[in-house]
Amino acid sequence: MHLRNWPGAIAGKIKGSFKIKLIVLLSCMVTLAFALAGWMVYRSNIQLMEDEISKQFSIANEQSLARLEMSFQEINRVSQSIILNPSIELFLKEIVPQSDSYTQFKNRKYVEEQLNMLLVDAPSIRSVFLYNENGEMTVLSKNGASGEPGTEDLNRMMEKLKPHRGNLVWGRAEAASTIDPDGRRTVLVAARRMLNEKLIPYGTMVMVMEESLVSKVLRDLTENGSGKVLLLEPMGSMLYTNMDPSEMEQLLQLTGANYPRYVKMNGITYLFVRHELIPAGFTLYGGASLQEIQRKNKDIIQVLALAGIGVILLSALLITISTRTLLTPLAHLMQGLRMLRSGDFTVRVRVDSGDELGYIGDSFNSMAEQVSELINKVYLAQISQRESELKAIQAQLNPHYLHNLFNELYWKLYTNDQEETALLINAISEMLKYSLKSVQTDTTLGEELHQIRNYLKIQTELFIGEIETIIQAEESLLTLRMMRSLLLPVVENVFVHAFRDMEKDRVLRIKAFLLNDALHIEVADNGCGMDQETLRSLTAAETNLPDGNKTGIGYKSVLRRIQLVYGPTYGVEITSSQGKGTVVHMTLPIKYEALDSHEEGIG
C-alpha cells in the first residue's frame, strides 16, 4: 500500500465503530431506570406520608382532647368551691323578696365577692348566675360583655339538669351582648345543681364562657382553615364545631364506623379521627383535608422532579463525556494522519485502550516509528550534551573550592608557626563554608553563636580598637534549631553603624533565653544609637529601600524571613535612643528536632 493512501484507508475503518451507539443506549437505559425508580419511590412515599399524617393527626386530636379535659376539670373545680360554701347556701335559702335588711345586704356582698374571686381564678368564665330553688336569679357576677342566656336556652339547660345530681351539664346558648353588632353572641354554658354536704339541692349555678375556651385548644386541628372539628358533650349534643349543619349530620351518621376513615364532604375528601374522653363522656372528631396532605406532597414532587431533571442532565453529561472520550482519540488520530501526510513523522498518537481504536493507534505509531527513530536519537543526544555543558558551567561557578583553598592555607600557616594568622584564616574558612549552605537549611543556636565568634575574631584582628563581647546562653539552648544567618546581619550592623565613630569602650552583648514558650535572643550595643525617624524607617512595614541606601537592609531581611517562615506571632523588635545604644530583640519558636549529621559541621 502506498504511504500516501494509507491514512485514508485507516480513516475508512474508523466509521465501523459501535461504541457511540452502545454508550448512548446504556445512558438512555440508566435514565429510564432512574425515572422508574423515582416514580416508585414517589408512590411509596405518598402512602407512607398519608399513614404518618394519619398517625400524627390522631395524636394531635387526642392531645387536644386531653387539654380540653384539663379546662373542663378547672371549671368543675372552681364551681365546686362555690357550691360547698355554707354562707352561699344560707344566702340562697334565706332570700325573701320583701326583706331588705342590712344582714341580707352584707351577705349579698359576700356572695358577690366570692363569685368575683371565682372569675379571677378562672378567667375563661365570663359570667356566673345563681338561682334559688324557685328558679329565681339571686346573684349575677359578670366579667365581660356576655349577659344572661335566653329563656329557651336556660329552660333547655334546666331540663338537662334533672337526671344529674351535681354533675356539670354543658351546652350552647345565645346570650345578650353589648359589643356584637346584632346584640347576641353564641356562648358555652355549664350548669349544675348546687348540693350541700348532705346532697340536698338548694339552687342552680349557671356559668357562661366564650367559645374561645374550646376554639383556642382546637386551633391546631383547624390550621389554615382546612381542618374540620366536632366536639360533642356527654349527652350527644354539639358543643363546638366549624362544620356546616349538613356536614355535621353526615359525620354523625357514621358514628359507629371505624376510625380513622376517609369522608367526602362537598367534593373534598377528609381524613377523620375520633377520640372519646372517659369517663367525662366528651367526644372529639377531627378531620384533615387530603388536599392539604397532597399540598405537602407537592414539595416532595418538586424534589423528585428536580432529581429527575438532575438525572437527565447527569445522563446527558455522561453521554457527552463518553462520546467525547470516544471522539477525542478519533480527532487526535485524524490530526496525526494529516500531520503525517504533510511530512511530519515525529507525530505520535496516544493509545489509552485495547479496542479497535487502540489497534489503529498502535499501527499508526508503528508505521512512523522507524522514520522518527533516528530523529529521536539525535534529539536525545543533543539534550544529553546540553545537560553536560550545564553541569560543567555550574561546577565552575560553585565557590566551594574557596573553602578548600582557605583550608589548605590554614594548615600551611599553622605548620609555619603562624598560629594567629592561621586561626584568622580558619575563622574566614568556617564562615565561608557556613555561608555556602542554603539559607533554607536550619542550623543550631550554638552554631550560629560560633559563627558570631568567628566574625568577632576577624573584626578584632583586622580593625583597630578593642571590643568587649558578652555572650550569654545556657548549654541546653545551644541545640535548639533556628534559621541560618539571623544573627550575623544584626551583628554586622553593629560594627557598620553603631561602632563606626567609636574606638574604645565598645560593648556588645548577646543573650539567649526561653520565655512564654518561645526562644528570645537580644543583641545589645552601647553604640551611637539612632533617632526616632531612622527607627521608624527601620520598623516600617515596607521592606523596599531607596536605591543606594543600604541602612537597615540586614535588619529588614531578618524581620521579613522570620515573618515568612514562622508567621506574625514571631519577629524582631528594635529599641534605640541616640547616644545610648540599640537593642534588637528576636522572638523565635522553640524547635527541638535533631539535625541530620550531614547538614552541619565545620571541617
C-alpha positions as CSV (number, residue, x, y, z in Angstrom):
1,M,0.0,0.0,0.0
2,H,1.4,3.4,-0.9
3,L,2.2,5.6,2.0
4,R,0.1,8.5,0.8
5,N,-3.0,6.3,0.6
6,W,-2.5,4.5,3.9
7,P,-4.1,7.2,6.2
8,G,-7.2,7.3,4.1
9,A,-7.6,3.5,4.5
10,I,-7.3,3.7,8.3
11,A,-9.9,6.6,8.4
12,G,-12.4,4.4,6.5
13,K,-12.1,1.6,9.1
14,I,-13.0,4.1,11.9
15,K,-16.5,4.5,10.6
16,G,-17.4,1.0,11.7
17,S,-17.0,1.7,15.5
18,F,-20.2,0.8,17.5
19,K,-19.1,2.3,20.9
20,I,-21.1,5.5,20.4
21,K,-24.3,3.7,19.9
22,L,-23.7,1.4,22.8
23,I,-22.9,4.2,25.2
24,V,-26.0,6.2,24.1
25,L,-28.2,3.1,24.6
26,L,-26.8,2.4,28.0
27,S,-27.2,6.0,29.1
28,C,-30.8,6.0,28.0
29,M,-31.4,2.8,29.9
30,V,-29.9,4.3,33.0
31,T,-32.0,7.4,32.7
32,L,-35.2,5.3,32.3
33,A,-34.2,3.2,35.3
34,F,-33.7,6.3,37.4
35,A,-37.1,7.7,36.3
36,L,-38.9,4.4,37.1
37,A,-37.2,4.2,40.5
38,G,-38.2,7.8,41.2
39,W,-41.8,7.1,40.4
40,M,-41.9,4.0,42.6
41,V,-40.3,6.0,45.4
42,Y,-42.9,8.8,44.9
43,R,-45.9,6.4,45.1
44,S,-44.5,4.6,48.1
45,N,-43.7,8.0,49.8
46,I,-47.3,9.2,49.3
47,Q,-48.7,6.1,51.0
48,L,-46.2,6.4,53.8
49,M,-46.9,10.1,54.2
50,E,-50.6,9.5,54.4
51,D,-50.1,6.8,57.0
52,E,-47.7,9.0,59.0
53,I,-50.0,12.1,58.8
54,S,-53.0,9.9,59.9
55,K,-50.9,8.8,62.9
56,Q,-49.7,12.3,63.7
57,F,-53.2,13.8,63.3
58,S,-54.7,11.2,65.6
59,I,-52.1,12.0,68.2
60,A,-52.8,15.7,67.9
61,N,-56.6,15.1,68.2
62,E,-56.0,13.0,71.3
63,Q,-53.8,15.7,72.8
64,S,-56.3,18.4,72.1
65,L,-59.0,16.4,73.9
66,A,-56.7,16.0,76.9
67,R,-56.1,19.7,77.0
68,L,-59.9,20.2,76.9
69,E,-60.3,17.8,79.8
70,M,-57.9,20.0,81.9
71,S,-60.1,23.1,81.1
72,F,-63.3,21.2,82.0
73,Q,-61.8,20.0,85.2
74,E,-60.7,23.5,86.1
75,I,-64.3,24.7,85.6
76,N,-65.6,21.9,87.8
77,R,-63.0,22.7,90.5
78,V,-63.8,26.4,90.8
79,S,-67.5,25.8,90.7
80,Q,-67.2,23.2,93.5
81,S,-65.6,25.8,95.7
82,I,-68.8,28.0,95.4
83,I,-71.2,25.2,95.9
84,L,-69.7,23.8,99.1
85,N,-69.6,27.3,100.7
86,P,-72.1,27.2,103.6
87,S,-72.5,31.0,103.5
88,I,-73.7,30.9,99.9
89,E,-76.1,28.0,100.7
90,L,-77.5,30.0,103.6
91,F,-77.9,33.1,101.5
92,L,-79.8,31.3,98.7
93,K,-82.1,29.6,101.2
94,E,-83.0,32.8,103.2
95,I,-83.6,35.2,100.3
96,V,-87.1,36.8,100.8
97,P,-88.2,39.4,98.2
98,Q,-89.9,41.7,100.7
99,S,-86.9,41.6,103.1
100,D,-84.2,44.2,102.6
101,S,-82.3,44.1,105.9
102,Y,-78.7,45.0,106.4
103,T,-77.8,41.4,107.0
104,Q,-79.1,40.4,103.6
105,F,-77.2,43.2,102.0
106,K,-74.0,42.2,103.8
107,N,-74.5,38.5,102.8
108,R,-75.1,39.5,99.2
109,K,-71.9,41.5,99.1
110,Y,-70.0,38.4,100.5
111,V,-71.5,36.2,97.8
112,E,-70.6,38.6,95.1
113,E,-67.1,38.8,96.4
114,Q,-66.8,35.0,96.2
115,L,-68.1,35.0,92.7
116,N,-65.7,37.7,91.6
117,M,-62.8,35.7,93.1
118,L,-64.0,32.8,91.0
119,L,-63.9,34.9,87.9
120,V,-60.4,36.0,88.7
121,D,-59.3,32.4,89.4
122,A,-60.9,31.1,86.2
123,P,-60.6,33.9,83.5
124,S,-62.3,31.7,80.9
125,I,-65.6,32.1,82.8
126,R,-67.3,35.4,81.7
127,S,-70.5,35.3,83.8
128,V,-71.9,33.4,86.8
129,F,-75.6,33.2,87.6
130,L,-77.0,31.7,90.9
131,Y,-80.7,30.6,91.0
132,N,-82.6,29.6,94.1
133,E,-84.9,26.5,94.2
134,N,-87.8,28.6,93.0
135,G,-85.9,29.3,89.7
136,E,-85.3,33.0,90.6
137,M,-81.9,34.5,89.8
138,T,-80.5,35.9,93.0
139,V,-76.9,36.8,92.2
140,L,-75.2,37.8,88.9
141,S,-71.4,38.3,88.5
142,K,-70.1,39.4,85.1
143,N,-66.6,39.7,83.7
144,G,-67.3,40.6,80.1
145,A,-69.9,41.5,77.6
146,S,-72.0,38.3,77.8
147,G,-75.3,38.5,79.5
148,E,-77.8,36.0,80.8
149,P,-78.7,33.2,78.3
150,G,-82.1,33.3,76.7
151,T,-85.1,31.8,78.4
152,E,-85.4,29.0,75.9
153,D,-81.8,28.1,76.2
154,L,-82.0,28.3,80.0
155,N,-85.1,26.1,80.1
156,R,-83.3,23.5,78.0
157,M,-80.3,23.5,80.3
158,M,-82.6,23.1,83.3
159,E,-84.2,20.1,81.6
160,K,-80.8,18.6,81.1
161,L,-80.1,19.1,84.8
162,K,-83.0,16.9,86.1
163,P,-81.4,13.5,85.7
164,H,-78.0,14.8,87.0
165,R,-77.1,15.0,90.7
166,G,-74.5,17.7,90.9
167,N,-72.6,17.0,87.7
168,L,-71.8,19.7,85.2
169,V,-74.1,19.8,82.2
170,W,-72.7,21.5,79.0
171,G,-74.5,23.2,76.2
172,R,-74.6,26.2,73.8
173,A,-76.7,29.2,74.1
174,E,-77.4,32.7,72.7
175,A,-76.6,35.4,75.2
176,A,-77.1,39.1,75.1
177,S,-74.0,41.1,74.1
178,T,-73.2,44.8,74.3
179,I,-70.4,44.7,71.7
180,D,-71.7,42.4,68.9
181,P,-73.5,44.2,66.1
182,D,-76.7,42.1,66.4
183,G,-76.6,42.2,70.2
184,R,-76.3,38.5,70.6
185,R,-73.4,36.0,70.7
186,T,-73.0,32.3,70.9
187,V,-71.6,31.2,74.2
188,L,-70.8,28.0,76.1
189,V,-72.9,27.3,79.2
190,A,-72.1,25.0,82.0
191,A,-74.8,24.4,84.7
192,R,-75.0,22.2,87.7
193,R,-77.3,21.6,90.6
194,M,-76.0,23.0,93.9
195,L,-76.0,20.3,96.5
196,N,-74.8,20.7,100.1
197,E,-72.8,18.1,102.0
198,K,-75.9,16.1,102.7
199,L,-76.6,16.1,98.9
200,I,-79.7,18.2,99.4
201,P,-80.2,20.7,96.5
202,Y,-80.5,24.3,97.4
203,G,-80.1,26.1,94.0
204,T,-78.6,26.1,90.5
205,M,-75.4,27.5,89.2
206,V,-75.0,28.6,85.6
207,M,-71.6,29.7,84.2
208,V,-71.2,31.4,80.8
209,M,-68.0,31.0,78.8
210,E,-66.8,32.3,75.5
211,E,-66.3,29.8,72.6
212,S,-62.6,30.6,72.7
213,L,-62.4,28.2,75.7
214,V,-62.7,25.4,73.2
215,S,-61.7,27.0,69.9
216,K,-58.2,28.0,71.1
217,V,-57.5,24.4,72.1
218,L,-58.7,23.1,68.8
219,R,-56.9,25.7,66.7
220,D,-54.1,23.4,65.7
221,L,-56.6,20.9,64.2
222,T,-58.2,23.6,62.0
223,E,-54.9,25.2,60.8
224,N,-55.2,27.1,57.6
225,G,-59.0,26.7,57.7
226,S,-58.8,23.3,56.0
227,G,-59.4,21.1,59.1
228,K,-62.8,20.1,60.5
229,V,-63.6,19.6,64.2
230,L,-66.7,18.5,66.0
231,L,-67.0,18.4,69.8
232,L,-69.9,16.6,71.4
233,E,-70.9,17.0,75.0
234,P,-71.7,13.8,77.1
235,M,-75.4,13.8,76.2
236,G,-74.5,13.8,72.5
237,S,-75.3,17.4,71.6
238,M,-72.9,19.6,69.7
239,L,-70.8,21.8,71.9
240,Y,-68.5,23.2,69.3
241,T,-67.8,22.8,65.5
242,N,-66.6,24.7,62.5
243,M,-68.6,22.4,60.1
244,D,-71.8,23.2,58.2
245,P,-75.0,21.5,59.6
246,S,-75.1,19.2,56.6
247,E,-71.5,18.1,57.1
248,M,-72.1,17.6,60.8
249,E,-75.2,15.5,60.1
250,Q,-73.2,13.4,57.5
251,L,-70.5,12.8,60.0
252,L,-72.8,11.8,62.9
253,Q,-74.4,9.2,60.7
254,L,-71.0,7.4,60.7
255,T,-70.8,7.3,64.5
256,G,-70.5,3.5,64.5
257,A,-67.8,3.4,61.8
258,N,-64.2,2.5,62.4
259,Y,-61.7,5.4,62.6
260,P,-59.6,6.7,61.1
261,R,-61.6,6.8,57.9
262,Y,-62.0,9.0,54.8
263,V,-65.2,11.0,54.4
264,K,-66.0,13.1,51.3
265,M,-67.8,16.4,52.1
266,N,-68.7,18.9,49.4
267,G,-66.3,17.4,46.9
268,I,-63.4,17.3,49.3
269,T,-62.1,14.2,51.0
270,Y,-61.2,14.4,54.7
271,L,-59.3,12.0,56.9
272,F,-61.3,11.8,60.2
273,V,-60.2,10.5,63.6
274,R,-62.3,10.1,66.7
275,H,-61.5,10.1,70.4
276,E,-63.7,9.9,73.4
277,L,-62.9,11.4,76.8
278,I,-63.6,8.7,79.5
279,P,-65.3,9.0,82.0
280,A,-66.4,12.6,81.2
281,G,-68.1,11.5,78.0
282,F,-66.9,14.2,75.6
283,T,-66.2,13.1,72.0
284,L,-63.9,14.9,69.6
285,Y,-63.9,14.3,65.8
286,G,-61.0,15.8,63.9
287,G,-60.7,15.9,60.1
288,A,-57.7,16.8,57.9
289,S,-58.1,17.6,54.2
290,L,-56.4,15.3,51.8
291,Q,-55.8,18.3,49.6
292,E,-53.7,19.8,52.3
293,I,-51.8,16.5,52.6
294,Q,-51.3,16.5,48.9
295,R,-50.1,20.1,49.1
296,K,-47.4,19.0,51.4
297,N,-46.6,16.2,49.0
298,K,-46.0,18.8,46.3
299,D,-42.7,19.7,47.9
300,I,-41.7,16.1,47.5
301,I,-42.9,16.1,44.0
302,Q,-40.8,19.1,43.3
303,V,-37.8,17.5,44.8
304,L,-38.4,14.4,42.8
305,A,-38.9,16.5,39.6
306,L,-35.6,18.3,40.3
307,A,-34.0,15.0,41.0
308,G,-35.3,13.7,37.7
309,I,-34.1,16.7,35.8
310,G,-30.7,16.2,37.6
311,V,-30.7,12.6,36.5
312,I,-31.4,13.6,32.9
313,L,-28.8,16.3,32.9
314,L,-26.3,13.8,34.5
315,S,-27.1,11.3,31.9
316,A,-26.7,13.9,29.2
317,L,-23.4,14.8,30.8
318,L,-22.3,11.2,30.9
319,I,-23.3,10.8,27.3
320,T,-21.3,13.9,26.4
321,I,-18.3,12.7,28.4
322,S,-18.5,9.2,27.0
323,T,-18.9,10.5,23.4
324,R,-16.1,12.9,23.9
325,T,-13.9,10.1,25.3
326,L,-14.6,8.3,22.1
327,L,-14.3,11.2,19.7
328,T,-11.2,12.7,21.2
329,P,-9.0,9.8,20.2
330,L,-10.6,9.8,16.8
331,A,-9.9,13.5,16.4
332,H,-6.3,13.1,17.6
333,L,-5.9,10.2,15.2
334,M,-7.2,12.2,12.2
335,Q,-5.0,15.1,13.2
336,G,-2.0,12.8,13.3
337,L,-2.9,11.4,9.9
338,R,-3.0,14.9,8.4
339,M,0.4,15.8,10.0
340,L,1.9,12.5,8.8
341,R,0.7,13.2,5.2
342,S,2.3,16.6,5.4
343,G,5.6,15.0,6.2
344,D,5.8,15.4,10.0
345,F,7.0,12.0,11.1
346,T,7.5,13.0,14.7
347,V,3.8,12.9,15.5
348,R,2.5,10.2,17.9
349,V,-1.0,9.1,18.7
350,R,-1.8,8.4,22.4
351,V,-3.3,4.9,22.9
352,D,-5.5,4.5,26.0
353,S,-7.5,1.4,25.2
354,G,-7.1,-2.0,23.7
355,D,-10.1,-1.9,21.3
356,E,-10.1,-1.3,17.6
357,L,-9.2,2.4,18.1
358,G,-6.2,1.3,20.2
359,Y,-5.2,-1.1,17.4
360,I,-5.3,1.6,14.8
361,G,-3.3,3.9,17.0
362,D,-0.7,1.3,17.6
363,S,-0.5,0.7,13.9
364,F,-0.1,4.4,13.3
365,N,2.7,4.7,15.8
366,S,4.5,1.6,14.4
367,M,4.4,3.0,10.9
368,A,6.0,6.2,12.0
369,E,8.5,4.7,14.5
370,Q,11.2,3.8,12.0
371,V,11.2,7.2,10.4
372,S,11.3,9.1,13.7
373,E,13.8,6.8,15.5
374,L,16.8,8.5,14.0
375,I,15.4,12.0,14.8
376,N,14.7,10.9,18.3
377,K,18.2,9.6,18.9
378,V,19.7,12.8,17.6
379,Y,17.4,14.9,19.8
380,L,18.3,12.9,22.9
381,A,22.0,13.2,22.2
382,Q,21.6,17.0,22.0
383,I,19.8,17.1,25.3
384,S,22.5,15.0,26.9
385,Q,25.2,17.3,25.6
386,R,23.4,20.4,26.9
387,E,22.9,18.9,30.3
388,S,26.7,18.1,30.5
389,E,27.6,21.6,29.5
390,L,25.2,23.0,32.1
391,K,26.7,20.8,34.8
392,A,30.2,21.9,33.8
393,I,29.2,25.6,34.0
394,Q,27.6,25.1,37.4
395,A,30.8,23.3,38.7
396,Q,32.9,26.3,37.5
397,L,30.6,28.7,39.3
398,N,30.4,26.8,42.6
399,P,32.6,28.7,45.1
400,H,33.1,25.7,47.3
401,Y,36.6,25.4,46.1
402,L,37.4,28.6,48.0
403,H,36.7,26.8,51.3
404,N,39.2,24.1,50.3
405,L,41.8,26.8,49.4
406,F,41.4,28.5,52.7
407,N,41.6,25.2,54.5
408,E,45.0,24.4,52.8
409,L,46.2,27.9,53.6
410,Y,45.3,27.4,57.2
411,W,47.4,24.2,57.5
412,K,50.3,25.8,55.7
413,L,50.3,28.8,58.1
414,Y,49.8,26.6,61.1
415,T,52.8,24.4,60.2
416,N,54.9,27.5,59.7
417,D,54.2,28.6,63.3
418,Q,51.9,31.4,62.2
419,E,49.1,30.3,64.5
420,E,47.4,33.6,65.0
421,T,47.1,34.2,61.2
422,A,46.1,30.5,60.8
423,L,43.3,30.9,63.3
424,L,42.1,34.0,61.4
425,I,42.1,32.1,58.1
426,N,40.3,29.2,59.8
427,A,37.6,31.6,61.0
428,I,37.2,33.0,57.5
429,S,37.1,29.4,56.1
430,E,34.4,28.4,58.6
431,M,32.3,31.4,57.8
432,L,32.6,30.8,54.1
433,K,31.5,27.2,54.4
434,Y,28.7,28.3,56.7
435,S,27.5,30.8,54.1
436,L,27.7,28.2,51.3
437,K,24.8,26.3,52.9
438,S,21.4,27.1,51.6
439,V,19.6,29.8,53.7
440,Q,16.6,27.4,53.8
441,T,18.7,24.9,55.8
442,D,18.2,25.2,59.5
443,T,21.1,25.5,61.9
444,T,21.5,25.5,65.7
445,L,21.8,28.3,68.1
446,G,25.2,27.0,69.1
447,E,26.5,27.0,65.5
448,E,25.1,30.5,64.9
449,L,26.9,31.8,68.0
450,H,30.0,30.0,66.9
451,Q,30.0,32.0,63.6
452,I,29.4,35.2,65.5
453,R,32.6,34.4,67.5
454,N,34.4,33.9,64.2
455,Y,33.1,37.2,62.9
456,L,34.1,39.0,66.1
457,K,37.6,37.4,65.8
458,I,38.0,38.8,62.3
459,Q,36.7,42.2,63.3
460,T,39.1,42.5,66.3
461,E,42.1,41.2,64.3
462,L,41.6,43.3,61.2
463,F,40.3,46.6,62.6
464,I,41.7,49.0,65.3
465,G,40.2,49.1,68.7
466,E,39.1,46.7,71.3
467,I,35.5,45.4,71.9
468,E,34.1,43.7,75.0
469,T,31.8,40.8,73.9
470,I,29.4,39.1,76.3
471,I,27.5,36.0,75.0
472,Q,25.0,34.5,77.5
473,A,23.3,31.2,76.5
474,E,22.7,28.2,78.6
475,E,24.2,24.9,77.4
476,S,20.7,23.4,76.9
477,L,19.7,26.1,74.5
478,L,22.7,25.5,72.1
479,T,21.0,22.5,70.4
480,L,17.8,24.4,69.6
481,R,17.1,24.8,65.8
482,M,16.8,28.1,64.1
483,M,17.1,29.7,60.7
484,R,20.5,30.3,59.3
485,S,22.2,33.7,59.3
486,L,19.8,35.5,61.5
487,L,22.3,37.0,64.0
488,L,25.2,37.8,61.5
489,P,23.3,40.6,59.7
490,V,22.4,42.2,63.0
491,V,25.9,42.0,64.5
492,E,27.3,43.3,61.2
493,N,25.0,46.4,61.5
494,V,26.5,47.0,65.0
495,F,30.1,47.3,63.5
496,V,29.0,49.2,60.4
497,H,26.7,51.7,62.1
498,A,26.7,51.6,65.9
499,F,30.5,51.5,66.4
500,R,31.5,53.5,63.3
501,D,32.7,56.5,65.3
502,M,33.9,54.6,68.4
503,E,37.4,53.2,69.0
504,K,37.1,52.3,72.7
505,D,34.7,51.2,75.4
506,R,32.7,49.3,72.9
507,V,30.4,46.6,74.5
508,L,28.4,44.0,72.6
509,R,26.1,41.7,74.5
510,I,24.2,38.7,73.0
511,K,21.8,36.9,75.3
512,A,19.5,33.9,74.6
513,F,16.8,32.7,76.9
514,L,13.4,31.0,76.9
515,L,10.2,32.9,77.8
516,N,6.5,32.2,77.2
517,D,7.2,29.1,75.1
518,A,9.5,31.0,72.7
519,L,13.2,31.5,72.2
520,H,14.3,35.1,72.8
521,I,17.7,36.5,71.5
522,E,18.8,40.0,72.4
523,V,21.7,41.8,70.6
524,A,22.5,45.0,72.5
525,D,25.3,47.5,72.0
526,N,26.4,50.8,73.6
527,G,26.9,52.5,70.3
528,C,25.7,55.8,68.8
529,G,22.1,54.7,68.6
530,M,19.6,56.3,66.2
531,D,17.0,59.0,66.2
532,Q,13.3,58.3,66.1
533,E,12.9,59.0,62.4
534,T,15.5,56.4,61.5
535,L,14.0,54.0,63.9
536,R,10.6,54.4,62.3
537,S,12.0,53.8,58.8
538,L,13.5,50.6,60.1
539,T,10.3,49.3,61.7
540,A,8.0,50.4,58.8
541,A,6.1,47.6,57.1
542,E,7.7,48.3,53.7
543,T,10.9,46.4,53.0
544,N,12.0,48.3,49.9
545,L,14.6,51.0,50.4
546,P,15.7,53.7,48.0
547,D,18.5,52.9,45.6
548,G,21.9,53.4,47.2
549,N,20.6,53.4,50.8
550,K,21.9,50.2,52.5
551,T,20.9,51.2,56.0
552,G,18.6,48.6,57.6
553,I,18.8,46.1,54.8
554,G,20.1,43.4,57.2
555,Y,17.6,44.1,59.8
556,K,14.7,44.2,57.4
557,S,15.7,41.0,55.7
558,V,15.9,39.2,59.1
559,L,12.5,40.5,60.0
560,R,11.0,39.5,56.7
561,R,12.4,36.0,56.8
562,I,11.1,35.4,60.3
563,Q,7.6,36.5,59.4
564,L,7.5,34.5,56.2
565,V,8.8,31.3,57.8
566,Y,7.4,31.4,61.4
567,G,4.3,33.7,60.9
568,P,3.2,37.0,62.5
569,T,3.5,35.6,66.1
570,Y,7.3,35.8,65.9
571,G,9.5,38.7,64.7
572,V,12.0,41.3,65.6
573,E,11.7,44.4,67.8
574,I,14.2,47.2,67.9
575,T,14.6,49.9,70.6
576,S,17.2,52.7,70.4
577,S,17.9,56.2,71.6
578,Q,20.5,58.5,70.2
579,G,23.8,58.2,72.0
580,K,22.6,55.4,74.3
581,G,22.9,52.3,72.1
582,T,20.5,49.9,70.4
583,V,18.7,46.6,71.5
584,V,17.5,44.2,68.8
585,H,15.1,41.6,70.3
586,M,14.3,38.4,68.3
587,T,11.4,36.1,69.1
588,L,11.6,32.6,67.6
589,P,9.8,29.3,68.0
590,I,11.3,26.5,70.1
591,K,12.4,23.7,67.9
592,Y,13.9,20.6,69.5
593,E,14.2,18.3,66.4
594,A,17.7,16.9,65.9
595,L,19.6,17.9,62.8
596,D,20.8,15.4,60.2
597,S,24.6,14.7,60.5
598,H,25.2,15.8,57.0
599,E,23.6,19.2,57.4
600,E,26.0,20.8,59.9
601,G,29.6,20.6,61.0
602,I,32.7,22.5,60.2
603,G,35.5,20.5,58.7
